[in-house]
């Protein structure tokens, strides 16, 4: 059955269910109540809501000695975030973009790509810059973010931080149906439905609760001929066998098709200083006429929970992930020296075939240590991650065209490009990890929080093409990193604390293990990362406001750099560091006025780094890593004009970033303005009109070393109808 047919069938079924679905016991989860009363956890920055990303100890972000942000469903709906990347603006300092070749690009605390871990329900697929493509936000309940090194929680990576995208799950408390329909600029539409239903079970017997969420979105895109269609389905069944045993089966399906993906806009020459865009090329698409990106992702999770006693709980998660991604594009465009024509180059046919299976066992236990309350979490994680890539590329100029009036060829008409996928190499990453965490209350006001993880990571790479000295038929590396955290939280008062922590991380010296080549990792060990952080989380203004502040310093050592004596090879001796301050706050100034925002001020630099430039090792010491801004700020203001009508204004500012390690090309930074009007039609129904980038700012969502900027979306508007039954 085609996804569109499936969507129509499910939509029809959900419509018929509206007649008999019981009204929820409370409609507090609906957007209108958030706008009118402001009583939801969004006002507290999620500080007092249980979360799972920064610790397995079942403690809240307020109790954790780290920067932790929980961005919940209410915030997602109120601010109109369309996908998982946009949600990240709810935490200070994160920047993001989705160029097709690295659509999961996120930069945090001066680090990006493989130095950040992006999780799906606590599971890493170890291919984050690609696998963490933005997904439509409907199927997600919340996103949790932890700043700084956190390998001790989820494995290799996570020097800059960890991001966890958490899918909606069955709710035992009520039956409900919700949905939304939106339409906006660029012929963009989104149809979404969700149902939560208690299926069976009497008191003391087996009880089942099911949840189904489905959305289909489509857009013609803001760049010529770049159409995207996506379907996302999340289904789960929660079975409570008794008061001690429960099981959740969760399945997800994601399908994304992009015709003629937009890869970027060429810069005018000279490509130094602040990059310049010819306004006439802002919406031009220089890709092949039949360029393609396609993705199919399938998730399955089996989660068993057992409460042995009030003090001891066990959780087992068996998971499987399968992803297939196809690319067929001409990817690089640059102006001729006199800026009269555009040269199109770098055709690439690519397939990623990835399969991950694993199992995690966790035990939580409440006890005492030296007579003081102590919480423990410990367990074992085992996974096998296999990926085969099938690249076919040509180093040639495909054509030279008029920048404004042109046509492009079909991909397989390019001389030398043939159909069919030929495997390049197969990577197998096997991980076995043991972990333990503890929180001990030394006094009523002081708690010590610690964690330790020991991984054994076996990387096996099989070369499926021509064997050379730099690309052997087979090689294997084994890594055994030990990482951890030690922190303290001191409660100054019931609503305020201070904390300090030291944490460590480990990640590959270059590349990503699931795609690493011999030249990237050779016989190198993993890099080491460490962070010192101090901060505070506190309520103010009689509980009407809450804020967090943190200062950090991170150092990553032993990253791969070009060997000065032999620039064609790398050695693991480099160092990169960052330091900064992050602030987030929420303040209900009055019953009708809510002000929220965050600010990040940071400085990242290469302390010891050389790169190969035309066969010469060139030092980049003191330079700033690419796509790393010094300032990121977000502001949201919501005001209730009447009991049924509210207005909102939002601002996002990102300072200038460099596009290469030489720091010779940059953007000028940008500030985006948005606004919204929300009208409550009835108790469970609202209508929202939203405008984005209202000043029509031309800005780079991402900048790279190639002579292009990946531009962000222009001015747009959309209208959304939401309802809960």
HELIX and SHEET records of a PDB file:
HELIX    1   1 UNK A    3  UNK A   17  1                                  15    
HELIX    2   2 UNK A   31  UNK A   37  1                                   7    
HELIX    3   3 UNK A   41  UNK A   44  5                                   4    
HELIX    4   4 UNK A   61  UNK A   63  5                                   3    
HELIX    5   5 UNK A   73  UNK A   79  1                                   7    
HELIX    6   6 UNK A   84  UNK A   87  1                                   4    
HELIX    7   7 UNK A   88  UNK A   90  5                                   3    
HELIX    8   8 UNK A  100  UNK A  102  5                                   3    
HELIX    9   9 UNK A  113  UNK A  115  5                                   3    
HELIX   10  10 UNK A  128  UNK A  131  1                                   4    
HELIX   11  11 UNK A  137  UNK A  139  5                                   3    
HELIX   12  12 UNK A  151  UNK A  154  1                                   4    
HELIX   13  13 UNK A  185  UNK A  187  5                                   3    
HELIX   14  14 UNK A  279  UNK A  281  5                                   3    
HELIX   15  15 UNK A  411  UNK A  413  5                                   3    
HELIX   16  16 UNK A  518  UNK A  521  1                                   4    
HELIX   17  17 UNK A  541  UNK A  543  5                                   3    
SHEET    1   A 5 UNK A  68  UNK A  72  0                                        
SHEET    2   A 5 UNK A 140  UNK A 147 -1                                        
SHEET    3   A 5 UNK A 161  UNK A 167 -1                                        
SHEET    4   A 5 UNK A 116  UNK A 120  1                                        
SHEET    5   A 5 UNK A 123  UNK A 124 -1                                        
SHEET    1   B 3 UNK A  95  UNK A  97  0                                        
SHEET    2   B 3 UNK A 105  UNK A 108 -1                                        
SHEET    3   B 3 UNK A 111  UNK A 112 -1                                        
SHEET    1   C23 UNK A 392  UNK A 393  0                                        
SHEET    2   C23 UNK A 341  UNK A 369 -1                                        
SHEET    3   C23 UNK A 312  UNK A 335 -1                                        
SHEET    4   C23 UNK A 292  UNK A 307 -1                                        
SHEET    5   C23 UNK A 245  UNK A 259 -1                                        
SHEET    6   C23 UNK A 227  UNK A 240 -1                                        
SHEET    7   C23 UNK A 207  UNK A 219 -1                                        
SHEET    8   C23 UNK A 188  UNK A 200 -1                                        
SHEET    9   C23 UNK A 176  UNK A 184 -1                                        
SHEET   10   C23 UNK A 716  UNK A 724 -1                                        
SHEET   11   C23 UNK A 685  UNK A 692 -1                                        
SHEET   12   C23 UNK A 670  UNK A 682 -1                                        
SHEET   13   C23 UNK A 645  UNK A 654 -1                                        
SHEET   14   C23 UNK A 631  UNK A 640 -1                                        
SHEET   15   C23 UNK A 593  UNK A 608 -1                                        
SHEET   16   C23 UNK A 566  UNK A 588 -1                                        
SHEET   17   C23 UNK A 545  UNK A 563 -1                                        
SHEET   18   C23 UNK A 527  UNK A 540 -1                                        
SHEET   19   C23 UNK A 496  UNK A 507 -1                                        
SHEET   20   C23 UNK A 482  UNK A 493 -1                                        
SHEET   21   C23 UNK A 446  UNK A 463 -1                                        
SHEET   22   C23 UNK A 425  UNK A 441 -1                                        
SHEET   23   C23 UNK A 372  UNK A 389 -1                                        
SHEET    1   D22 UNK A 392  UNK A 393  0                                        
SHEET    2   D22 UNK A 341  UNK A 369 -1                                        
SHEET    3   D22 UNK A 312  UNK A 335 -1                                        
SHEET    4   D22 UNK A 292  UNK A 307 -1                                        
SHEET    5   D22 UNK A 245  UNK A 259 -1                                        
SHEET    6   D22 UNK A 227  UNK A 240 -1                                        
SHEET    7   D22 UNK A 207  UNK A 219 -1                                        
SHEET    8   D22 UNK A 188  UNK A 200 -1                                        
SHEET    9   D22 UNK A 176  UNK A 184 -1                                        
SHEET   10   D22 UNK A 716  UNK A 724 -1                                        
SHEET   11   D22 UNK A 685  UNK A 692 -1                                        
SHEET   12   D22 UNK A 670  UNK A 682 -1                                        
SHEET   13   D22 UNK A 645  UNK A 654 -1                                        
SHEET   14   D22 UNK A 631  UNK A 640 -1                                        
SHEET   15   D22 UNK A 593  UNK A 608 -1                                        
SHEET   16   D22 UNK A 566  UNK A 588 -1                                        
SHEET   17   D22 UNK A 545  UNK A 563 -1                                        
SHEET   18   D22 UNK A 527  UNK A 540 -1                                        
SHEET   19   D22 UNK A 496  UNK A 507 -1                                        
SHEET   20   D22 UNK A 482  UNK A 493 -1                                        
SHEET   21   D22 UNK A 446  UNK A 463 -1                                        
SHEET   22   D22 UNK A 474  UNK A 479 -1                                        
SHEET    1   E 3 UNK A 265  UNK A 266  0                                        
SHEET    2   E 3 UNK A 708  UNK A 711 -1                                        
SHEET    3   E 3 UNK A 700  UNK A 703 -1                                        
SHEET    1   F 2 UNK A 273  UNK A 274  0                                        
SHEET    2   F 2 UNK A 665  UNK A 666  1                                        
SHEET    1   G 3 UNK A 392  UNK A 393  0                                        
SHEET    2   G 3 UNK A 341  UNK A 369 -1                                        
SHEET    3   G 3 UNK A 397  UNK A 402 -1                                        
SHEET    1   H 2 UNK A 610  UNK A 613  0                                        
SHEET    2   H 2 UNK A 616  UNK A 619 -1                                        
END                                                                             
